[in-house]
Amino acid sequence: MIRLAANIASIAMMMTAGCVAQAQSPLGPRPVNPVGSPPVTEAPRAPLKLDGRALPLGGTLNAPQAWQAYKQRFITSTGRVVDTANGQISHSEGQGYGMLLAVAANDRPTFDRVWNWTRANLMVRDDQLIAWRWTPGQRPPITDMNNATDGDILIAWALAEAAETWGAVSYRGSARRIAVEVARKTVLFKTANGAILLPGVLGFSATDRPDGPVINLSYYVFPAFARLSTVAPEVDWNGLMQTGLEQIKAARFGATNLPSDWISLSGDKPKPAEGFPRHFSYNAIRIPLYLAWAGVGDHDHYSAFQTWAQRPRGLSTVNVETGMDADRLSERGYGAIGTLLACAVDRKPVGPEFRTIRDGENYYSVTLQLLAMTAANMRYNSCQGG
């Protein structure tokens, strides 16, 4: 898919071009003062009240028709989750999302199929992490043995939730092994920026790149961290949470105040990483989804994302340095992120379109929509009346 998981060889596949975008104030247009009038001041916003409790996932999707459509379109009979916009490949992220949604739908047979395919086809490294990409029709189907840390976290989280939902000890053991390995091989716990999550074992540290370490803030899967503490309590998941929240505020680029997908932490302040498109793109659009799903952050964490989600010209990826649009996000599933943000921040009720899965849309947009639906069901019941 376009927001391919991190690895050195895939950088060229992520390049995109852009068209013009205009920056907006996160708080909307400012009032205009008549000449000679005293300055108009804006009333301070009340503190954002979010419930950041660690909530269980099992059975929270509560959308059987949407889940059935998802399975038919994107999950094969053997349990492979298919990225329909990228040559029908599969990747650890997609397998993790499929497992999470199966738990949320209380569908253990589908969960087992997806997990079994993942073990048989992607767990081929000499550790407990997961090779990130599988290409059909290619022999061998895995040509890059690097992991994608977000995929590892999603799979470990799904296993931890499955263990609690269905009382399966084997799931818990697998979740723990992956989670501990993530901490051991991809987390730098003692840095000037706090606990840093590397996007992969190879290619992103200061020894791998002149501008390293490089991070991807969408790999900080906030709703997973508190739940993973149930299987790997010795890991400083809270430290990762805090670093992610701090970097969302620090990594604000250009007039849009949006982060790029790939961020260098080599200097005094974050900057877009070298060799990657300087775009708020298919990776970073997940950051506000994870914030709202975890019920964490304040207005300052959400404002730039809300401005992006509410643009009247529609959603697109954005060059964070020029403010120019790149790819238009025409599939309606992407809009579910903005709906979830309006619910979380402003308690705006969701409408029926939020729950409507449209024919013809691809794996990634539909996945994000189902994840947003799950997050709303888990944490924002007050928005469900629309």
N, C-alpha and C positions, 0 to 999 in steps of 0.2 A: 504494500500500500504506500501511499505518498508519504505518510509520517513514519517511515521505516524505523525500526529500532536501531540503536546506535551500533555501528561498527565502522572501521576505517575504510573498508572497500566500498561502502554504500554512500559516501558523501555525495558523489556526483549525481546519484539518483534523486537527491532531494532538492535540486536546484529549481527555482521557479522565477518567473518574470512578473512585473507589477504594473499597475495603473494607479491613477491619482486617488489619494484619500486625504481628508481634512481632519485635523485634530479637533476634539471637542473637550470642553471642561468636564471633568468627572461629575460635577454637580449640575451640569446643564448651563444654559446661557445665563450670564450675569446681568443683573438689573442695570439699566442705563440711568445716569443722573442728569437731570437738566442742568444747564450751565449755571453756576453759582449756588447750586443746592448743596446741602451738607452731604457727605459721603453716605451711600446706602450700604449698610452692613447686613450680612446674611446671618440668620439665626443659626447657632451651632446645632448640628445634628445630635439627636439623643444617641447615647452609646448603643452599639449594635448588640442585641441580646440573642446569643445563639447557645443552643444546648449541645455542648461538646462531649456528652457522655459516649462511652464505647457501647454501641448498640449491636445486638446480634442481627445477622443478615437473613437467616433462614426464613423462607415463606413470605418475604416482604415485597416481592414483585407484584403479586396479585393481579396479573394481567394474562390470563391463560391464552387468549387468542393471539396476543402479541408474541408471547413466548412460542406458541406453536408455529407462527409464521417465521419467526427467527430460526427455529430449528430446521424447518423445511428448506430455508434459503441458504443457510450458512453453515450448518453442521452435517457432515456426512454420516452415513450409517455406521462408519467405523470410529467416529468421534473426532474427525479432523475439522477444525474451524477454518473456513475458507475466506480469504481476503479477496473478494470479487473484483476489486478495483486494481489489483496488482498481480495479474497473471495467475490468479487462483492459488497463490502461495499460502502457506500457513506459518505462524510465528508464535513465539512463547507468549507474547502479549495477548493474541487472539485466543489461545488455549486457556489462558488465565481468565479472560473475560467470559468465555463460554462456561467455565467451571463456576465462576461467581454467579452468573445469571441462573445456572441450573440450581444452585443452592437457594437463591432468592425465589425461584419458581417451585422449590420443594420437589425437584425432579431428580431423584437419585439415579435412576437408570441412565439418563443422559450425562449426568456428572461422571459416572463411572466410565462411560464410553470415552468421554473427552480426556479424562485423567489417564486411562489406560493407553490411549493413542499417544498422549504426551510422553508417558514413561517409555513406551516402546520406540518412539521415533526421535524425540528431542533430548532425552536424558542419556546422551552418548559421550559426555565429557568424563574426565577422570576425577570429577568432584561431584558435589550435589547440585550444581547449577545446571542451567538448561541452555542448550544451543538455540540460538534465537530464530533461525530461519530454515524453512523446509520448502524446497521447490519441486513441484510435481514434474515428472518426465525427465528429470535430471539425475544422473547417476555418478556419484552418490547424491542424494537429494540435499544433503547438508554440505556446503562448501566453506562455510565460515563457522568455526567452532566457538567463536566468542559468545558470551551471554549478553542479554539485555536485562539490566537489573530490574526494570519495571515489570517485565514478564515474570521474573523469579518471585518478586514480591506479590504480584497478583495471584500466582499459583499457590504460594505458601499461604496467603490469606484465605483463598478459597478452600484449601484443605483444612485450615483451622476452623473455618465456619462449618464445613461439612462434618468435622469431628463432633462439634457441639450439637449441630442440628440432628444428626442421625446416630450419635453415640458410637462412632467407629474409632477405635483406638488406633488402627493402622493409619488413618488419615492424619491423626495428630502427630504420630511419629514422623511421617513424611513432611508435614508442615514444619516441624521443628528442625529437621535436618537441612531443609532449604533455607529457612530463616537464619539459622546460625551460620551457614556458609555465606549468605549475603553479607552478614555483619563482618565475617572474617576476611572476605576477599574484596568487598566493594565499598566498605565504609572507612573513611579516615576520621577517627574520633577526636583527635587532638590537633586542630588546626586553628589558625587565627580567626577563621570564620565559624568555628564550632564543628559539629559532626557533619562531614561532607559525604554525600552519596555519589559515588562514581557511576556513570551510566553503564559501564562494563568493566570486566576485569582488565582488559587490554585496551589501550588507546587513549586514555583520558587523564592520566595522572601527570604530575609535573615531570616525571622521568620519561613519559611517553611523548609529551608535546611541549614546545617552548612556551605556550600560553596556558599550560596546565597548572592546577587541575581545571578541567572543564566539567560543568554540571548541566543537567537538564532538569528544570524545576518540575516538569510533568512526571518525572520519575519518583518524586516525593509523593507517594500514594497515601495521603493523610488519613483516610478512614481505615487503612490497613494497620497503621502503626500501633494503635492502642490494642487492637485485637491480636496482633502478633505477640504482644507481651504475654498472652496467655500460654503460648507454646515456647517462647524463648525469653523469659523474664530477665535474663542477665544482659540482654542487649539494650542499649540506651535509645530506645525508640522515641522517647520524649525529646532527647537531644536532636534527633533527626527532624522531628516535628518543628522544634524551635528554629533550627537553622533554615529550614524551608520557608517558614513564615518570615524570618528576617530577610532572606534573600529576595522574596517576592517584593518587599518594600525597597530593597536596595537596587534591584535590577530593573530600573525604569529608564527606558531609552527613548530619546527623541520627544517630540511633542505629544505622542500618544501615551507616554508613560507605560508602555507595554514591554514585557520581557521578550527577548528572542528565545527560540527553542534551545539554542546551545550557547552557554555563557562561560566566559573565562573568569576565573578568580585569581589570576596570577598577579594582579596589581593591587593598588590601594582601594580600588572600587571595581565592581563587576563591569564587564564589557562583552559585547557579542564576540563569540569565539571565532578565531581565524579558520578559514577553509570551509565554513558552513554559511548558508544563506542567512543574512541578518534579518530574519523574519520571525514575527509572531505567527506561528503556523500550526500545522496539524498536530504537533506535539503539544505546544503550549496552550492550545484551547482547552486542554483537560485540566489546567491548573484551577480555574474557578469551579469546575465540576467537583474536584476533590476537596476544595475548601468547603463548599456548601455541603457536600456529603458528610464530611467529618464534623460540621457545625463549629468551625474554628475561624478565627480572624476577626478583624474589625472593619469599619467602613473603609479605611485606608487600603486594606487588602483587596477590596472588591470594586472600588470606584472605577478604575480604568477598565476593568473587564466589563462592568455594566455599561459604560459608555460605548465600548466596542459592540456589545451585544444589542444595543438599542439603536444603532445607526440606521437612519431611514433608507439609505441606499442599499441595505442588505449586508450580509456577512461576507467577509473575505479574510484571507490571510494578509498580513501587513508588513511592509518593510519598516522596521522600527526606527531606522535612522532618517529616512526620507518622508515617512508617513504615507507612502504610496501603497495602494492596494496591489496584491499579487494575485493569488488564485481566488476566484469567486467561489464561495461555499453555497452552491445552489441547492443542494439536497436539504430538504426541510428538517431532517433529523438533527442537524447541527443547531437549529434554533432552540432545541430543548434545553440547551445549556443556559441561554438567556432567560428562558421561562423559569428554570430552577433558581437562578440568581434573583429574579424579581420576587419569587416566593420566599427565598431565604432572607433577603435583606429588607424587602418592603411588604412582605406577607401578602403579595398579590395572588389571588386564586389562579390556579391553572385552568385552562380551558380544554375542551375535548380534543383539540388538535395536538395537545401535549401527549395524549395517549394513543394517537392514531399512527400506526405503522404504514407507510406508503409503499406501494408496489414500485419496483424498479430502482429503489435506492440501495446503495452498496453497504457492505459489511460495516465500515467504520462509522458512518453517520447513524445507521440503525442501532449499532452497539451503544454509541454515546446516548442516544435517545432512551434506550432501555435502562442504561445505568442512571440517567437523570430521573426516570420514573421511579426506579428503586430507591434512590436517595430521597425523593419527595415523600414516598410512602413510609420510609423509615423514620424520617426526622421532622416532616413538616405537614402534619395532619391538618393544620388550620388552613392550608392552601388547597385542600382537595375538594372544596365545594363548588368550584367554578365549572 
